Amino acid sequence: MFMKALCIHCLLHIYYLTEFWKQVPPSEPYRVILSDVRDKLYNTRERSRHLLSNGYSDIPEEVTFTNVEQFLEPLELCYRSLCDCGDRPIADGSLLDFLRQVSTFGLSLVRLDIRQESDRHSDVVDSITKHLGIGSYRDWSEEQRQEWLLSELNGKRPLFGPDLPKTDEVADVLDTFHVIAELPSDNFGAYIISMATAPSDVLAVELLQRECHVKNPLRVVPLFEKLADLEAAPAALARLFSIDWYRNRINGKQEVMIGYSDSGKDAGRFSAAWQLYKAQEELIKVANKYGVKLTMFHGRGGTVGRGGGPAHLAILSQPPDTIHGSLRVTVQGEVIEQSFGEEHLCFRTLQRFTSATLEHGMHPPIPPKPEWRALMDEMTVVATQAYRSIVFGEPRFVEYFRLVSFLTLLFDLLDEYGGVVSRMATPELEYGRMNIGSRPSKRKPSGGIESLRAIPWIFAWTQTQFHLPVWLGFGAAFKHVLQKDINNFQTLRQMYNEWPFFRVTIDLVEMVFAKGDPGIAALYDKLLVSEDLWKFGEQLRANYEETKCLLLQVAGHKDLLEGDPYLKQRLRLRHAYIKTLNACQAYTLKRIRDPSYNVHVGPHLSKEITESNKPAAELVRLNPSSEYAPGLEDTLILTMKGIAAGMQNTG
């Protein structure tokens, strides 16, 4: 029966076979059908290459595989035929292995998520509404936007043609949708909307997918990042679920991504962690109300400042009922090797994710008591105010930050800030020179801390071992509740001992303090900051020490990492090497910013250093095009990478 089906299948595919067909006798049906598979695979690859490089391809879709089912069909036919003919040992060999590989990896190895900022979609829709002569989409209220988007989604008329006026930014977004429409749907996973704020952000992407003729629309995943957006996320999701068209579209499944990086940059680590916790609780309630299975996508970074930390503890500290056997997480590119670089590491990491997910479902963590919630709400208000008063409210902060950071070449500060460059203390400004990360350091070419991405923001403070975004706000919050009522101390101790979320939050900050060194931060100040900002730096370091003492009291520890002597020893051994790299980096930054500055070496070392540097000097001459003094740029980049490796964190 299967041999007959195989012959029929061969006849149906004669039209698509190329020159290779002539070399295959019809009496060899397996070779006939597999030659067809090979030709289609080749066409699929070449068509994808053409579409990605040119935006079009002369290879028709009919001679390619558009989904994995088409690829599996002839292979499964061969397998069944071999079994039917009594050749199961052959079928269960390399053919079965290949079938499993195709089922696992499909046509694309991994699915690629598409990510774009909500404002970029608004720009596209705005250009469409202006072209139609119905006004500016950007000027409409949220209700007006939803009403118009839903009317178009329920209709069938095309909204624009080739004559749509496009800026480069608008064309770039539309080109992305056109590529999605052209390539096989198996290549893509979710369409993630960063900086999502409202239901219209999701509906706009759904409309653009339809207008660009995406046959199998991608699932749309809103990413709520800033503190205010996290607070508004449950209401936004409830509004989407109340729309009949949208409920039919999602078929009972929704994915929501929550951002740890920008929420932390916006309000500080403490406030962001609590708001993320509450947002998940409310989002699950909304999903349960409408009978929707909600999958949480955790946009964690590699550092504590961006929501990083041990994956097992992070999962177990999530709110009860928010992980129903599945979740999605991001793994930062620069730290993938630590978790997946070798086979045994990969298995161990996956085991930790799996065991934590199962344990969370079978033995959920206890929910916070009402008095704990009230205390957390009160503390996070104080923490947010303390954080923002310095990062966004202190007029000297931006100047100080750029002086102690190394991203000088990231911003065109000579145009934006005039003489500030010459006074500039973190390595934030030179970060743009490093070939790391997949996104630009800033969302927009101008602006201050608000437009700076979270990755360079955290990276710069990590390099100076000051870690300000992680701990700033904690001290003010603890101090406030302890001064208000001394009995709150016992409540905090109880929270630490009984509530996994609070304990993990405190332990991660304690670990960051163990990695910190305010003495190194003081060195950067002395070398890179103008004297009128020294007092400001001293105030921040005093805040650092006060916060560390309060945190140890809450944890009931006399010393940092008292409960983890193994990690404490590892950090102690690394510290001497990192400290040396920090000193080298600070002096290198000084020489880059002030070419007339010379590091004076003691007479007893001068000759020895001169002799040892001769080979390096020869190498430096091979790089005469550097805009800095020879070797300084390379030295800076080496120190940045060395410190990041020692801290085991980038951004």
C-alpha positions in Angstrom: 0.0 0.0 0.0 2.7 2.4 1.0 4.8 1.5 -2.1 1.9 2.4 -4.3 1.4 5.7 -2.5 5.1 6.3 -2.9 4.9 5.9 -6.7 1.9 8.2 -6.9 3.8 10.8 -4.9 6.7 10.6 -7.4 4.4 11.2 -10.3 2.8 14.2 -8.7 6.3 15.8 -8.2 7.7 15.2 -11.7 7.1 18.8 -12.7 9.3 20.2 -9.9 12.3 18.0 -10.4 15.5 19.6 -11.9 18.3 18.1 -13.9 19.1 15.8 -11.1 15.9 13.9 -11.9 17.4 12.6 -15.2 20.1 10.8 -13.4 17.7 8.9 -11.2 16.1 5.8 -12.7 12.3 5.6 -12.0 12.9 2.1 -10.6 14.6 3.8 -7.6 11.6 5.5 -5.9 13.4 6.5 -2.7 16.1 8.4 -4.7 13.4 10.0 -6.8 11.5 11.4 -3.9 14.6 12.4 -1.9 16.0 14.2 -5.0 12.8 16.2 -5.0 13.4 17.0 -1.3 16.9 18.1 -1.9 15.9 20.4 -4.8 13.2 22.0 -2.7 15.5 22.5 0.2 18.0 24.2 -2.1 15.3 26.4 -3.5 14.0 27.2 0.0 17.5 28.3 1.2 18.2 30.4 -1.9 14.7 32.1 -1.9 15.3 33.0 1.8 18.7 34.4 1.0 17.3 36.5 -1.8 14.5 37.9 0.3 16.7 38.9 3.1 19.3 40.6 0.9 17.2 42.1 -1.8 13.6 42.0 -0.6 12.5 39.8 -3.5 13.2 36.5 -5.2 12.7 35.0 -8.7 12.2 31.6 -7.2 8.5 30.9 -6.9 7.1 29.8 -3.6 5.6 26.7 -5.2 9.0 25.0 -5.6 10.0 25.6 -1.9 9.0 24.3 1.5 6.9 26.8 3.2 6.4 24.9 6.4 7.9 21.9 8.2 4.9 19.7 7.5 5.7 19.9 3.8 9.2 18.8 4.6 8.2 16.0 6.8 5.6 14.5 4.4 7.9 12.8 1.9 10.3 11.7 4.6 7.5 10.1 6.6 6.2 8.5 3.4 9.7 6.9 2.9 9.7 5.7 6.5 6.3 4.1 6.3 7.2 2.5 2.9 10.4 0.9 4.3 8.5 -0.4 7.3 5.8 -1.8 5.0 8.4 -3.6 2.9 10.0 -5.2 6.0 13.0 -2.9 6.2 12.3 -1.4 9.6 15.9 -1.7 10.7 16.9 0.6 7.8 14.0 2.9 8.5 14.9 3.2 12.2 18.5 4.2 11.3 19.6 7.5 9.9 16.2 8.2 8.4 14.5 8.2 11.8 17.3 10.3 13.2 16.7 12.8 10.4 13.0 12.8 11.0 13.5 13.7 14.7 15.9 16.5 13.7 13.4 18.0 11.3 10.6 17.7 13.9 12.8 19.4 16.5 14.6 22.1 14.4 12.2 22.6 11.5 13.5 24.6 8.5 15.0 27.4 10.6 16.9 25.7 13.5 15.3 28.3 15.9 12.4 30.7 15.6 13.3 34.3 15.5 11.3 36.8 17.6 10.8 40.2 16.0 11.1 43.2 18.3 10.2 46.8 17.6 9.3 49.8 19.8 5.7 50.9 20.0 6.5 54.4 18.9 7.8 53.1 15.5 4.4 51.4 14.8 2.6 54.6 15.8 4.7 56.5 13.3 3.6 54.1 10.5 -0.1 54.3 11.4 0.2 58.0 11.6 1.6 58.3 8.1 -1.3 56.1 6.9 -4.0 58.2 8.6 -2.5 61.4 7.2 -2.3 59.9 3.8 -6.0 58.9 4.0 -6.8 62.5 5.1 -8.5 61.5 8.4 -6.1 63.3 10.7 -3.1 62.4 12.8 -3.1 59.1 14.6 -0.7 60.5 17.1 -3.1 63.3 18.1 -5.9 60.9 18.8 -6.9 59.7 22.2 -6.5 56.0 23.2 -10.3 55.5 22.7 -10.2 57.0 19.2 -7.2 54.9 18.3 -8.9 51.7 19.4 -12.1 52.5 17.6 -10.4 53.2 14.3 -8.1 50.2 14.5 -11.0 47.8 15.3 -13.1 49.2 12.5 -10.3 48.5 10.1 -9.5 45.1 11.5 -13.2 44.1 11.1 -13.2 45.5 7.6 -11.5 44.3 4.4 -10.4 47.5 2.5 -6.6 48.0 1.9 -5.4 51.1 3.7 -2.4 52.0 1.6 -0.5 51.2 -1.6 2.9 51.9 -3.1 2.2 55.6 -3.2 2.2 55.9 0.7 4.7 58.7 1.6 7.4 57.1 3.8 10.2 58.3 5.9 13.2 56.0 6.2 12.0 54.9 9.6 8.5 54.1 8.3 9.9 52.2 5.4 12.1 50.2 7.7 9.2 49.0 9.8 7.1 48.2 6.7 10.0 46.3 5.1 10.2 44.2 8.2 6.5 43.2 7.9 7.1 42.5 4.2 10.0 40.1 5.0 7.8 38.4 7.6 5.1 37.9 4.9 7.6 36.5 2.4 9.6 34.1 4.5 8.1 30.8 5.8 6.1 31.3 9.0 8.2 28.6 10.8 11.1 31.1 10.8 9.4 33.3 13.3 8.1 33.2 16.9 6.6 36.2 18.5 6.3 39.9 17.5 7.4 41.7 20.6 6.3 45.4 21.1 8.8 47.1 23.4 7.7 50.1 25.5 4.1 48.9 25.2 1.7 51.2 27.1 -1.9 50.6 25.8 -4.2 48.2 23.9 -3.8 50.2 20.7 -0.1 49.2 20.6 -1.1 45.6 20.1 -4.0 46.3 17.7 -1.7 48.4 15.5 0.7 45.5 15.0 -2.2 43.2 14.2 -3.4 45.7 11.5 0.0 46.1 10.0 0.4 42.4 9.7 -2.8 42.2 7.8 -2.0 45.2 5.6 1.4 43.7 4.7 -0.2 40.3 3.8 1.3 38.2 6.5 -0.5 34.9 5.8 0.1 33.4 9.2 0.2 36.3 11.6 2.8 36.2 14.4 1.5 36.2 18.0 1.8 39.7 19.3 3.5 40.1 22.7 3.3 43.4 24.5 6.4 44.2 26.6 5.6 46.4 29.6 8.8 48.0 30.9 8.5 51.2 32.8 7.0 51.4 36.3 3.8 53.3 35.1 3.3 50.8 32.2 3.6 47.8 34.6 0.9 49.4 36.8 -1.3 49.9 33.8 -0.7 46.5 32.2 -3.6 44.6 33.8 -6.1 47.2 32.7 -4.6 47.1 29.1 -4.9 43.3 29.0 -8.4 43.3 30.3 -9.5 45.8 27.6 -7.9 43.6 24.9 -9.6 40.4 26.3 -13.0 42.3 26.3 -12.8 42.7 22.5 -14.5 39.9 20.6 -12.2 40.2 17.6 -9.1 39.9 19.7 -10.4 36.9 21.8 -11.1 35.1 18.5 -7.6 36.0 17.3 -5.6 34.7 20.2 -7.7 31.4 20.6 -7.4 31.4 24.4 -3.6 32.0 24.6 -1.7 35.1 25.4 1.9 35.9 26.1 3.0 39.0 28.0 6.6 40.1 28.4 7.7 42.1 31.5 10.8 44.2 31.4 13.2 44.1 34.3 15.8 46.4 32.8 14.0 49.6 32.0 11.7 49.3 35.0 14.9 49.2 37.2 16.4 52.1 35.4 13.2 54.1 35.7 12.5 53.5 39.5 15.4 51.5 41.0 15.8 47.8 41.6 13.7 47.6 44.8 10.6 49.4 43.4 10.8 47.6 40.1 11.0 44.2 41.7 7.9 44.8 43.8 5.9 46.3 40.9 6.9 43.3 38.7 5.7 41.0 41.4 2.3 42.8 41.7 1.9 43.1 37.9 2.2 39.4 37.5 -0.4 38.7 40.2 -2.9 41.1 38.5 -2.2 39.9 35.0 -2.9 36.3 36.0 -6.2 37.4 37.6 -7.3 39.1 34.4 -6.4 36.1 32.3 -8.3 33.7 34.6 -11.3 36.0 34.5 -11.5 35.7 30.7 -10.4 32.1 30.5 -7.1 32.8 28.8 -3.9 30.8 29.4 -1.3 33.4 30.1 2.4 32.8 29.6 4.8 35.2 31.3 7.9 36.1 29.3 10.6 37.4 31.7 12.9 39.9 30.1 15.8 39.4 32.5 19.3 40.6 31.9 22.6 39.1 33.1 23.0 41.5 36.0 21.0 42.0 39.2 20.3 45.6 38.0 18.5 44.1 35.0 16.7 41.3 36.9 19.5 38.8 36.7 20.5 36.2 39.3 20.4 32.4 39.8 17.6 31.1 37.6 16.4 28.5 40.1 15.9 31.1 42.9 14.4 33.6 40.5 11.7 31.2 39.4 10.9 30.0 42.9 10.4 33.6 44.1 7.7 34.4 41.5 4.2 34.9 42.8 2.0 31.8 43.3 0.0 30.6 40.3 2.0 32.7 37.7 3.9 29.7 36.3 1.6 27.0 35.1 4.2 24.6 33.9 5.7 27.0 31.4 7.5 30.3 31.1 9.8 32.1 28.8 13.0 33.9 29.8 15.7 35.8 28.0 19.4 34.9 28.4 21.7 37.8 27.8 24.1 37.2 24.8 27.3 37.9 26.7 26.5 35.4 29.5 25.1 32.5 27.4 28.5 30.7 27.5 28.3 30.5 31.3 25.0 28.6 31.1 25.1 26.9 27.7 28.7 27.0 26.5 29.4 23.3 27.1 27.2 20.2 27.1 27.3 19.6 30.8 26.5 23.3 31.5 23.6 23.2 29.1 22.1 20.1 30.8 22.6 21.5 34.3 21.0 24.8 33.3 18.0 23.1 31.7 17.6 20.9 34.7 17.5 23.9 37.0 14.9 25.6 34.9 12.8 22.4 34.7 13.1 21.5 38.4 12.3 25.1 39.5 9.3 25.3 37.2 7.9 22.0 38.5 8.7 22.8 42.1 6.9 26.2 41.8 3.8 24.4 40.4 3.7 21.6 43.0 4.9 23.6 46.0 4.0 27.3 45.3 5.7 29.9 47.5 3.6 31.5 50.2 1.8 34.7 49.2 2.8 37.8 51.2 0.7 38.7 54.2 -1.4 41.9 54.1 0.9 43.6 56.5 3.9 42.7 54.4 2.2 44.1 51.3 1.4 47.3 53.1 5.0 47.7 54.2 6.4 46.9 50.8 4.0 49.5 49.2 5.2 52.1 51.7 8.9 51.3 51.2 8.8 51.3 47.4 7.2 54.7 47.3 10.1 56.1 49.4 12.6 54.1 47.4 11.3 55.4 44.1 11.4 59.0 45.3 14.9 58.6 46.7 16.1 57.0 43.4 14.5 59.5 41.1 15.5 62.5 43.2 19.2 61.6 42.4 19.1 60.0 39.0 16.5 62.4 37.4 16.2 65.2 39.9 19.8 66.0 40.9 21.1 68.6 38.3 24.7 67.4 38.9 24.0 63.7 38.3 24.2 63.5 34.5 27.5 65.3 34.5 28.9 63.2 37.3 27.7 59.9 35.6 29.4 60.8 32.4 32.5 61.8 34.1 32.8 58.4 35.9 31.8 56.4 32.8 33.6 55.6 29.7 31.2 56.0 26.8 32.6 59.2 25.5 32.3 58.2 21.9 28.7 57.2 22.3 27.3 60.7 22.5 28.3 63.6 20.5 28.8 65.6 23.7 30.7 68.4 22.1 27.5 69.3 20.3 25.1 68.5 23.1 26.9 69.6 26.2 29.7 71.8 25.1 32.5 72.0 27.6 31.1 69.2 29.8 33.3 66.7 27.9 36.5 68.1 29.3 35.3 67.7 32.8 34.0 64.3 32.5 33.7 59.9 36.0 32.0 56.0 34.8 33.2 54.4 31.6 29.7 54.9 30.1 30.8 57.1 27.2 33.4 54.9 25.6 31.1 51.8 25.7 29.9 52.5 22.2 33.4 51.6 20.9 33.0 48.0 22.0 31.7 45.4 19.6 29.2 43.9 22.1 25.4 43.8 22.2 22.9 43.7 19.4 21.3 47.0 19.9 22.5 50.6 19.9 23.4 52.1 23.3 20.7 54.8 23.0 17.1 54.6 21.8 17.4 58.1 20.4 20.5 60.0 19.2 20.0 62.7 21.8 18.7 63.0 25.4 20.0 62.1 28.8 19.5 59.1 31.1 16.0 58.5 29.9 17.1 57.7 26.3 20.1 55.6 27.4 19.5 51.9 27.2 19.6 49.9 30.3 22.5 47.7 29.2 25.2 50.5 29.0 23.6 52.2 32.1 24.2 49.1 34.2 27.5 48.2 32.5 29.0 51.6 33.3 28.3 51.3 37.0 29.4 47.7 37.1 32.8 48.7 35.6 33.5 51.1 38.5 32.3 48.5 41.1 29.8 51.0 42.5 26.6 49.3 41.2 24.5 52.4 41.9 21.3 51.3 40.0 21.0 48.2 42.2 21.2 49.6 45.7 20.0 53.2 45.4 16.7 53.6 47.1 17.0 50.5 49.4 18.6 52.5 52.2 16.0 55.3 52.2 13.2 52.8 52.3 14.6 50.8 55.2 15.5 54.0 57.1 12.0 55.4 56.6 10.1 52.4 58.0 12.5 51.8 60.9 12.3 55.5 62.0 8.6 55.4 61.7 8.1 52.3 63.9 11.0 50.3 65.4 8.7 47.2 65.4 8.9 47.2 61.6 12.4 45.7 62.1 10.9 42.5 63.3 8.4 42.5 60.4 11.3 42.9 57.9 13.2 40.1 59.6 10.1 37.9 59.3 9.7 38.8 55.7 13.3 37.8 55.0 13.0 34.5 56.8 9.6 33.4 55.4 8.9 35.1 52.1 11.0 33.8 49.1 10.6 36.9 47.0 11.9 39.3 49.7 14.7 37.0 50.7 15.9 36.6 47.1 15.7 40.3 46.5 17.8 41.1 49.6 20.3 38.3 48.9 21.0 39.5 45.4 21.6 43.0 46.5 23.9 41.7 49.3 25.9 39.8 46.6 26.2 43.0 44.6 27.6 44.8 47.7 30.1 42.0 48.0 31.2 42.7 44.4 31.4 46.4 45.1 34.3 48.6 46.2 33.6 52.3 47.0 37.4 52.8 47.1 37.6 52.1 43.4 34.8 54.5 42.8 36.7 57.1 44.7 39.7 56.6 42.5 37.6 57.3 39.4 36.3 60.4 41.1 39.8 61.6 41.9 41.2 61.1 38.4 38.2 61.9 36.2 35.8 64.2 38.1 36.2 67.9 38.5 36.7 69.0 42.1 33.3 70.7 42.4 31.7 67.3 42.0 33.9 65.5 44.6 31.5 66.2 47.4 28.6 64.8 45.4 30.6 61.6 44.9 31.3 61.4 48.6 27.6 61.7 49.4 26.8 58.8 47.1 29.5 56.7 48.7 28.1 57.6 52.2 24.7 56.5 51.0 26.3 53.2 49.7 27.8 52.4 53.2 24.6 53.3 55.0 22.5 51.1 52.7 24.9 48.2 53.1 24.7 48.4 56.9 20.9 48.5 56.9 20.7 45.6 54.5 22.9 43.5 56.7 20.7 44.3 59.7 17.6 43.2 57.8 19.3 40.0 56.7 20.6 39.3 60.2 24.2 39.1 58.9 27.4 40.5 60.4 29.4 40.3 57.2 28.5 40.2 53.5 27.8 36.7 52.1 27.9 35.3 55.6 25.6 32.5 54.4 27.5 31.7 51.2 31.2 31.2 52.2 32.0 29.6 48.8 30.9 32.6 46.8 32.6 34.9 49.3 35.9 33.1 48.8 35.6 33.2 45.0 34.9 36.9 45.0 37.8 37.5 47.4 40.3 35.7 45.1 39.1 37.7 42.0 39.1 41.1 43.7 42.8 41.7 43.5 42.9 41.2 39.8 39.8 43.3 39.1 41.1 46.1 41.3 44.3 46.2 39.2 42.3 46.4 36.0 40.2 49.2 37.5 43.3 51.2 38.3 44.6 50.7 34.8 41.3 51.7 33.3 40.9 54.8 35.4 44.4 56.0 34.4 43.8 55.1 30.7 40.6 57.1 30.7 42.5 60.0 32.2 45.1 59.9 29.4 42.4 59.6 26.7 40.6 62.7 28.0 43.7 64.6 28.9 46.6 63.7 26.4 49.0 65.9 28.4 48.5 63.8 31.5 51.4 61.4 32.3 51.4 58.6 34.8 54.6 59.0 37.0 56.4 55.8 37.8 58.8 55.5 40.7 62.5 55.5 39.8 63.0 52.0 41.0 60.4 50.7 38.6 61.0 53.0 35.5 63.8 50.9 33.9 62.0 47.6 34.5 58.7 48.8 33.1 60.5 50.4 30.1 62.2 47.1 29.2 59.1 45.0 29.7 57.0 47.4 27.5 59.3 47.2 24.4 57.4 44.3 22.7 54.1 46.1 23.4 55.5 49.3 21.9 56.3 47.4 18.7 52.7 46.2 18.4 51.4 49.6 19.1 53.1 51.0 16.0 51.0 48.6 13.9 47.9 50.6 14.9 48.9 54.2 14.0 45.3 55.1 12.9 43.9 55.2 16.4 42.4 58.6 17.3 43.9 58.2 20.8 47.5 58.0 21.9 48.9 54.7 20.6 47.5 51.7 22.5 45.2 53.6 24.8 42.0 52.5 23.0 43.1 48.9 23.0 44.1 49.1 26.7 40.7 50.6 27.6 38.8 47.8 25.7 40.9 45.1 27.3 40.3 46.5 30.8 36.5 46.7 30.1 36.4 43.1 29.0 38.6 41.9 31.8 36.5 43.6 34.5 33.3 42.3 33.0 34.8 38.8 33.0 35.9 39.1 36.6 32.6 40.5 37.7 30.9 37.9 35.5 28.6 40.7 34.4 28.4 43.1 31.4 25.1 44.9 31.2 
